[in-house]
Every structure is written in structure tokens, then in C-alpha cells.
Amino acid sequence: SGLTNISLIKSSEEIDGKSVPCDGQLYYRGYNIFDLVSGFRKDGRFGFDECAYLLLFGNLPNADELFEFKKALGYSMSLPTNFVRDVIMKAPSPDIMNKLSRSVLALYSYDSNPDDTSIENVLRQCIHLIAQIPAIMVYAYQVKRRHYYRKSMYIHPMKPEHRTAETIIRSIRANKTFTD
């Protein structure tokens, strides 16, 4: 098992004084992830934004907090000028996780205040990363399709009003359509 102040991964139980493997359990800030997902599914909600809020702030958001957080994510989703061209398109990778890692590191060079470790600045950086990773992922996928498989590449502008899942699905489809 692994424990931080934010999450707990339970991989064993103590039975008769012995540590015995068990079905894994993941907790975010004390909430069992299965309970969170069940609630999201029951209510027909996407849970990404709520889980991100929980991990950043330590509690689940109320309706107003979630609205403001989604607005902040929408405002922060745009990548820096020329980032897609210079970082993603000019150096294609067959491995999207590798491209994602390199892109996150490259964002340091585009940050106006990269070394400030104040809570306010780190929170700003976290929100930007949470909002920008889906775009990086989609662009890396499109460049991979084009460069390695000679398929068409679709670069659709991100829409701040879309949820993360909608942004990803809309961006990888030629016709930009999606359903819940």
C-alpha cells in the first residue's frame, strides 16, 4: 500500500497477522474511487473536473465552485503561441506518452513565472496543466497519425465550454461530433 496526504493505494490486508494481497483500492482524499465513479455514473455526470478539484483543494466542489473551476480550466486550455507547431508538430513521436512528457517539460519555457513556488503560482500551473494536457494529447495523436500512418490530421480549435471528454472526442474526429 502507498500513502500520501492526497491518495491511498490499498493492495493488501492484514489477516491473522500476515499481509495478504487484496483487490486494489484507490482513495482520493479519503474517498474511494469506486464510490466517486458510482456517484458520477448514477447522476450522469463526467467526474474528471470534480476529481481534479478534489485532488487540488482537498474537498469535492459545490455547484458554484465546480462552475468556477470549469471556467478556469476552459480559460486555461489554450496552448502558448506556436507551441503546437514548434514542440509537437516539428518533432513527432510514435509514443504519445513520451510526447506528452516532453511537452509538459517544454511548457516550462513558455511559463512567465516557472520558478515561483508560492501556492498561488503552483495552483495556476496545475490548472494550466490539467486544462492543456488534453490538447497536447490530441495534437500528439493527430501528428502521430499524419507522420507515421500517412492519415489525415485534424486540428480543431478547443472550445472552453466543453468538458474534458468532449474536448478530446471532438478534437480527434474529422466531423467534430460526439454524444454523451
N, C-alpha and C positions, 0 to 999 in steps of 0.2 A: 504494500500500500504506500501511497505517496501523499504527503500533506503539505499544503501551503496555506496562507491566510485566505486564499481565494478558492481553491478547489481541493477535493479529496478524491483519490482514486482508491477504491477498496478492491483488492484482488484476493484476499484471504480472510478466513475467520479462525478464531481460536476455539478449538473443540478438544475437550479433555486435556488442556494444557499444550496442545500442539497446533501449530499454524497449518491450516488446511486450505488449499485453493478453493475459491468460490466463483460463481458468476460475477464478473466485474460490475462494479457500480461506480458511477461518477456523480459527484456532488459539486455544484457551483454555489458558493456562499451558503452552504448548508442545505440547499435544495437538491433533491435527487433529480437528475436529468430526465429520468423516465416520467416523473411526476410533472415536470415542466412541459415536456413534449405532449403528454396526455392532455394537459390543460389547453395547450395551443391547438391541438387537433380537435378537441371537443368543441372549442369556441370558433373553429375555422380561421385561426389566426396564424400568420407566419411568426415564428419566435426568434428569428435572428436578432432583430433590433432589441427586443426585450432582454435576451441573454447577454448581448453586448453591454447594455445599460447595467444589468445586474453585476457583471464582472467588473465594470469600471467604477460604479458608485456604491456597490455593496447591498443594494436592495432592488426589488422589482419596481419598475416605474408605475406611477398612477397615470391616468389618461393624459393629463396636461404635460407631465414630464416626458412621456413617450412621444407625444406630438412634437415637443420642442427638440427632443433628441433626434427624431426622424428628420426634422427640419435642418438641424445641424449637419447630419450625415448627407442630406441632399445638397446642401450648400458646399460641402467639402469634397464631393465626389470627382470634381474635375481635376484632371492631372495637370501638372505645370506645362506651360507653353513649350512645345517641341519635345516633350518627354516621350510621347508615343513614337515619334519619328526617330529621335536620337538614341533612346535606350532600348526600345522594344523592336522597332522595325529594322534598324541597322544591324542588329546582332541577334538574328533568330536563334531559337533553341528548340531542339526536339523534345526537351523536358520542361514542361510548363512550371513545375515546382522550382526548378533551377532558375528559370527566367523570373519567376515571382520573387525568389530570394534576392537575385541580383538587382531587380527593380526596386525592392524595398531599400536595399543598401544605397542605390543611386539617388533615392529621394533625399538623402542627407544633403547632397549638393544643391538641391533646389529649395531647401528649407531656409527661411530667413533668420531663424534662431535655433539652429540644430543642437547647440551645446547647453542650452538653458535647461536645468533640471528642476525648475520650480514646478509645483503641482499644476498650476495653470497651463504652463507650456507643454508639459508632458501629456496632460489631458487633451490639449489641442492636437498634438502629434498623434495621439491614439485615435482620436475621432477622424482625423485625416486618413490614417492608415486603414481603419475599418471601412471608411467610405471609398477609398481608392483601390483597395485590393481587388474587388470585383471587376473594375475597369481594367486593371493590369492583367488579370487572369483572362478576360475576354479578348483583349488585344493580343496577348501572347498566343492564345489559341488560334486566333484568326491568322496571325503571321506564320505560325507553325503550319496551318492548313495550306497557306499560299506557298511558302518556301519549300516544304518537304513533300507535299502531296499534289502541288500544282492545281489546287482548288481555288475557287473564288474567295476573296477576302471581303468581309462586310464590316465596315466601320460606321456604326450608327451612333449618333450623339446620345449621351446618357441623359435621362430625364430625372431631375431631382424628386419629382412626385412619386416615382416608382419605388416599390420595396426592393430590397436587395435581390431576391429571387427573380422578380420581374425584370429588373435591370439586366441580369445575366442572361435570362432566356431571350429577351427581346434583342439583345445585342449579338447573339450567336446565330440568329435566324435571318435569312435573306429578307423575308416578308415582315419582320419585326413583330409577329403576332405571338400571343401567349394566352393561356387561360389559367384560372386558379387551379 
